[in-house]
């Protein structure tokens, strides 16, 4: 499991393996307007796998 914190303050827990999209969907933040995410200083696709690091 991983706890994901979004910039808007929303926080969700997702089971790994998961993608950025899976976390956004769990937080009800997925929409057609979202095409990428920022993890740290890196811009990644919604298909980017999340790790437990």
N, C-alpha and C positions, 0 to 999 in steps of 0.2 A: 504494500500500500504506500501511496505517496500523497502528501498534502500539497496542493497547488494553490498558491495565492496569486490572484489577478490584480492588475493595477487599480481596478475600481474598488478593491477591498474585499471582493467576494473570495471565499475560500472553499475548496472542495477536496474530498479524499477520493482517489481513484486507485483501483487495483492495477498493478503492473503485470504484464506489459500494457502500456497505453500510449496513445499519441496525444499531441497537442489538441487535436480535434476532439478526442474522447473527453479530455478535461474541460474544454470549452462547452461541450454539449452537456456535461454533468452540471456545469454552472449556469446553464441556460444562456450562454453567451454566443452561441453559434448562429450565424446568419450568412446570407450571401454576400454581405458587405465585408466580411472578414476573410482575408486571403493569406495572411501570414501572422506570425507571432514573434515576440522578442523574448529571448531567454538570455538573461545577462546582457551582454553587448551584441549578441548575435541574432540576426533576423532569420527565422526558420519557417519552413512550410508547415501547414497544419498536419501533414502526415509524419512530421518529425517524431521519432519515438522518445518518450520520456524515460529517464533512467532513475534509479534510486539514489543517485549521487547528490 
